[in-house]
Amino acid sequence: MKQIGKRLLELCLFLFLLSIISFVFMKAAPGDPVRYMLNIDDVAISNEQIESLREELGFNDPVYIQYWNWLIRFFQFDLGDSFMTKQPVIEELASKIPATLTLTFSSMVVMMLIAVPLGTLAALYKNQWIDHASRIFALIGASVPSFWLGLLFIQFFSVELGVLPSMGSDGFFHLIMPSLTLGIAMAAVYVRLLRSSLLESLGQDFIRSARARGLSPKRIFIYHTFRHCLTPVITIFGVSLGSLLGGTVIIEVLFSYPGVGKLVVEAIIRRDYPIIQGYVLFMGLFVVIINLLVDLSYRYLNPEIRLKGADRQ
Amino acid sequence: MIHRSRARIAVIVTLAILAFILILAPYIAPFDPTQVKMEERLKPISMEHLLGTDHLGRDVFSRILTGAQTTVGASFLILFISLLVGVPFGLLSGYLGGKIDRIFMRIVDAFMTFPDYIVAIILSGFLGPGMFNLVLAIVMVKWVGYARLARSVVLTEKQKDYISMAKINGMSSLNILRRHMIPHVTGNVMVLATLDIGKIILMIASLSYIGLGAQPPAPEWGAMLNEAKGFFYNAPQLMLIPGLSIMMVVLIFNLLGDYLRDHFDVKNQKG
């Protein structure tokens, strides 16, 4: 418990640092958001207008005061308004987060559906055709740009066959292609990792002794091998959830899927600082929480770590 | 054994062809890759235009060739800078140890917590879209891995007897680093670097595709795919060609990386 408390404290410190870094970076970034904001109308603007908007947004205050004001508002769940839409950042993000999470988890389901059976079979039938097939799948999967795979899907399913919608998010059918694209790309990495960690645990002493005790191969596999290799698999699971979120950005833009990734890319191109900042903090929080959860699940799955942790205290 | 060496030769030959294309791209390219000819738009594959023309009548073959320079050239640049920053950092941190090492590890851990793509996207968000900024952003993602690898190699070597012997005999730290540490680090770093090249190429192409990298009209494979997406019906080859190019180049580097890993017999010691 003590360690969890320590981790939580670290988490807060980390987020605080992240907020400072993101704030400083924003201020140092090239490109004047005030000009971008006024330029959307394509009307000639005077320097006075620029100045008054600057004053209104508080851009003329010293940086540390700007940061302080921003921090106070942050604790009131107010991350400022988007420059472009004038909507509060927190609302913009909150309205897009469910779509991104849905995409992330459906991709994860696709990934699991491919990786777990293929990885298991590759380990059980080592150096047979299924193992070679999984190796080729992994090699090609690591070489194909995921967005191109998505483009190929669009070409085939939307343009040639006309069976699936190529953009937007309006129900189950809109999810199929984006999650297939992401899931397949991720599965390529996962298959080999699962295979090698399964093979490693198959060679362990306790597997041999279980076999000597006359347990059925099925039982050994489920209760001993699989459980043993869950630890590395869960680590990868945590890491891959992170890269899945990274991958969603590109896939969301590709399929015009209205999630946080698409939002932030548009914000970057238009220099909409508050949105970018909100995204950074949201991602920071999300990734750190996932790492914490992965850590906790280790303790649950691997008694060794639990005991070592207890020793130290 | 025979088919292994044959595969090796195949990889080397393709690499040589790739290097040839990279260096001579501007001379091989039959047309100016940025020249717009509206009357020649969306031409199919022909003898004149080997891979057809795009929506602005630009020669796709020429754009692929010069695009290779942008995409693959930038990846090598990124790799080179990452090595230049990461390896010395890791060497020193591991060798000196103590407080410096602890602070260093904290920085590295903070970077490692975040997935590569998120960091690169956020950094190019701070810096603004553009090829130069993209290179900078990816370097900031990638140097950490090399620093970490170099540090871990130094930490294992440092404990060995021959280093103590060298110290007793009065060898200077600089010489120990140069004579003993760097040769050990090189093999590991080379394997990681070859395996990384493919990832970097994919990253550049993906981020250019969503508009954060190369800006039009510069020919870049990811950006070309972005421009092609409006022409699914009229010219699907516009989408196939750059994608296949990316895939083949990345595949070659991945095969080479796998081969080097077996050759040097290093386990993936990123952790």
HADDOCK unambig.tbl for C-alpha pairs under 7 A between the chains (distance, minus, plus):
assign (segid A and resid 25 and name CA) (segid B and resid 126 and name CA) 6.16 0.50 0.50
assign (segid A and resid 26 and name CA) (segid B and resid 126 and name CA) 5.91 0.50 0.50
assign (segid A and resid 29 and name CA) (segid B and resid 126 and name CA) 5.70 0.50 0.50
assign (segid A and resid 29 and name CA) (segid B and resid 127 and name CA) 5.58 0.50 0.50
assign (segid A and resid 30 and name CA) (segid B and resid 127 and name CA) 6.66 0.50 0.50
assign (segid A and resid 143 and name CA) (segid B and resid 247 and name CA) 5.26 0.50 0.50
assign (segid A and resid 143 and name CA) (segid B and resid 250 and name CA) 5.22 0.50 0.50
assign (segid A and resid 143 and name CA) (segid B and resid 251 and name CA) 5.15 0.50 0.50
assign (segid A and resid 144 and name CA) (segid B and resid 247 and name CA) 4.99 0.50 0.50
assign (segid A and resid 145 and name CA) (segid B and resid 202 and name CA) 5.78 0.50 0.50
assign (segid A and resid 145 and name CA) (segid B and resid 247 and name CA) 6.86 0.50 0.50
assign (segid A and resid 147 and name CA) (segid B and resid 206 and name CA) 6.82 0.50 0.50
assign (segid A and resid 148 and name CA) (segid B and resid 243 and name CA) 5.96 0.50 0.50
assign (segid A and resid 155 and name CA) (segid B and resid 232 and name CA) 6.43 0.50 0.50
assign (segid A and resid 242 and name CA) (segid B and resid 115 and name CA) 5.40 0.50 0.50
assign (segid A and resid 243 and name CA) (segid B and resid 115 and name CA) 5.25 0.50 0.50
assign (segid A and resid 243 and name CA) (segid B and resid 117 and name CA) 6.88 0.50 0.50
assign (segid A and resid 246 and name CA) (segid B and resid 115 and name CA) 6.74 0.50 0.50
assign (segid A and resid 246 and name CA) (segid B and resid 117 and name CA) 4.96 0.50 0.50
assign (segid A and resid 246 and name CA) (segid B and resid 118 and name CA) 5.00 0.50 0.50
assign (segid A and resid 250 and name CA) (segid B and resid 206 and name CA) 6.87 0.50 0.50
assign (segid A and resid 250 and name CA) (segid B and resid 210 and name CA) 6.45 0.50 0.50
assign (segid A and resid 253 and name CA) (segid B and resid 210 and name CA) 6.50 0.50 0.50
assign (segid A and resid 268 and name CA) (segid B and resid 125 and name CA) 4.92 0.50 0.50
assign (segid A and resid 268 and name CA) (segid B and resid 128 and name CA) 6.66 0.50 0.50
assign (segid A and resid 269 and name CA) (segid B and resid 129 and name CA) 6.50 0.50 0.50
assign (segid A and resid 280 and name CA) (segid B and resid 122 and name CA) 6.94 0.50 0.50
assign (segid A and resid 287 and name CA) (segid B and resid 114 and name CA) 6.74 0.50 0.50
